[in-house]
Amino acid sequence: FHTLNSFNEQYGGIFRLWNWQNLQIITTDPSVAKIIWEKNLIYERRPQIKILQSQVLGDGIVTTSDLEKWKKNKRMIMPNFHAKVVHGYLDTFNKYSVKLVLKLTDLAQEGLVKIEDHTLDTAFQTVFETTTGIELSTQLRIDFMEHFNVVHKVFDERFEKPWLLNET
């Protein structure tokens, strides 16, 4: 992802990337991403991405290529996003949002801030607490982030070096 971040900084919110013979169009522009995500389309993924997906992300609601499975999964999870259900988590969302804003405000006093680690940590804490009802300890967060960074580094390396995509 660090490579993609550098491309984003260099070329802007939408750019093309050749991954060997495969052209990929990448966007970090939320307005473009919104248009893509609002469409009920399933995009066929390249073999390299399918291998990474199966090994890292699995075949879930967002990552599946099977239209029928996607429709079934979407119907199954939609009740969990009803306004009344989400409203029950507003205190947790607010708590972690305020913590993030305060942390970023302090860091901004020092100059340019790369927010990815801070937003990832906030997202992890929020998801963990809303799914388990338990607030994470500092040590568990540190342990998780260390492991996540190792997986992240492997993912980056496999993305940048296609010969590592071999399943054997």
C-alpha positions in Angstrom: 0.0 0.0 0.0 3.0 2.3 0.5 3.7 2.0 -3.2 0.1 2.9 -4.0 0.2 5.9 -1.6 3.3 7.2 -3.4 1.6 6.9 -6.8 -1.4 8.7 -5.4 0.8 11.5 -4.2 2.5 11.7 -7.5 -0.4 11.3 -9.9 -3.5 12.3 -8.0 -6.8 10.6 -7.1 -7.1 8.3 -10.2 -4.3 6.7 -12.0 -3.5 3.6 -14.1 -1.0 0.9 -13.1 0.3 -1.9 -15.3 0.7 -5.1 -13.3 2.6 -7.1 -15.9 0.2 -7.3 -18.8 -2.8 -6.3 -16.8 -4.0 -2.7 -16.8 -5.5 -1.6 -13.5 -7.3 1.7 -12.9 -6.9 2.8 -9.3 -8.8 5.5 -7.6 -8.5 7.1 -4.2 -11.1 9.8 -5.1 -14.1 9.1 -2.8 -16.6 10.5 -5.4 -15.3 8.0 -8.0 -15.2 5.2 -5.5 -18.8 6.0 -4.5 -20.0 5.6 -8.1 -18.3 2.3 -8.4 -19.6 0.9 -5.0 -23.2 2.1 -5.7 -23.4 0.0 -8.8 -24.7 -3.6 -8.2 -22.0 -5.0 -10.4 -19.5 -7.8 -9.8 -16.2 -7.2 -11.4 -14.1 -10.1 -12.5 -10.8 -10.0 -10.8 -7.5 -10.9 -12.4 -5.8 -14.2 -11.4 -3.1 -12.5 -9.3 -5.7 -10.6 -7.3 -7.8 -13.7 -6.9 -4.8 -15.5 -5.3 -4.1 -12.6 -3.0 -7.8 -12.3 -2.2 -8.2 -16.0 -1.3 -5.1 -16.0 0.9 -5.7 -12.7 2.6 -9.3 -11.6 2.4 -11.2 -14.8 1.6 -14.4 -14.9 -0.5 -16.8 -12.6 1.4 -19.5 -10.1 0.8 -17.2 -7.5 -0.7 -14.7 -9.8 -2.3 -16.8 -12.4 -4.0 -17.1 -12.8 -7.8 -20.2 -14.9 -7.5 -23.3 -12.7 -8.1 -25.7 -15.1 -6.5 -23.5 -15.4 -3.4 -23.1 -11.6 -3.3 -26.9 -11.1 -3.4 -27.5 -13.7 -0.7 -24.9 -12.3 1.6 -26.1 -8.7 1.1 -29.7 -9.7 2.0 -28.4 -11.5 5.1 -26.3 -8.6 6.5 -28.5 -5.7 5.5 -30.7 -5.9 8.7 -27.5 -5.2 10.7 -27.2 -1.8 9.1 -30.8 -0.7 9.9 -30.8 2.8 11.4 -32.0 1.5 14.8 -29.2 -1.0 15.0 -26.5 1.5 14.0 -27.9 4.1 16.4 -27.0 1.7 19.2 -23.3 2.1 18.3 -23.3 5.9 18.1 -21.7 6.3 21.5 -18.8 4.0 20.5 -18.4 5.7 17.1 -18.4 9.1 18.8 -15.9 8.1 21.5 -13.3 6.9 19.0 -14.0 9.7 16.6 -13.3 12.3 19.3 -10.1 10.5 20.3 -8.9 10.4 16.7 -9.6 14.1 16.2 -7.8 15.1 19.4 -4.8 12.9 18.4 -4.6 14.3 14.9 -5.0 17.9 16.2 -2.0 17.4 18.5 0.0 15.8 15.7 -0.9 18.5 13.2 0.9 21.0 15.5 4.1 19.3 14.5 3.5 19.5 10.7 2.4 17.1 8.0 0.6 14.0 9.4 0.2 10.7 7.7 -3.1 9.5 9.2 -3.2 5.9 7.9 -1.9 4.3 11.1 -4.1 6.4 13.3 -7.3 5.8 11.3 -6.5 2.1 11.1 -6.1 1.9 14.9 -9.3 3.9 15.4 -11.2 1.6 12.9 -9.8 -1.5 14.6 -10.8 -0.3 18.1 -14.3 0.7 16.9 -15.0 -2.6 15.1 -13.6 -4.6 18.0 -15.7 -2.8 20.6 -18.9 -2.8 18.5 -18.6 -6.5 17.7 -17.5 -7.8 21.1 -18.7 -5.1 23.5 -15.2 -5.0 25.0 -12.8 -2.1 25.0 -9.3 -3.1 23.8 -6.4 -3.0 26.1 -3.4 -1.0 25.0 -1.1 -4.1 24.9 -3.6 -6.1 22.7 -3.8 -3.2 20.3 0.0 -3.0 20.1 0.3 -6.7 19.5 -2.4 -6.6 16.8 -0.8 -3.7 15.0 2.6 -5.4 15.0 1.1 -8.5 13.5 -1.0 -6.5 11.1 2.1 -4.6 9.9 3.9 -7.9 9.2 0.9 -9.1 7.1 0.7 -5.7 5.4 4.4 -5.9 4.5 4.0 -9.4 3.0 0.9 -8.2 1.1 2.8 -5.3 -0.3 5.8 -7.5 -1.3 3.5 -10.1 -3.0 1.7 -7.3 -4.9 5.0 -5.8 -6.1 6.6 -9.2 -6.9 4.2 -11.3 -9.0 6.5 -14.4 -8.9 5.6 -14.6 -5.2 1.9 -15.2 -6.1 2.7 -18.8 -7.0 0.4 -20.9 -4.7 3.0 -23.7 -4.3 
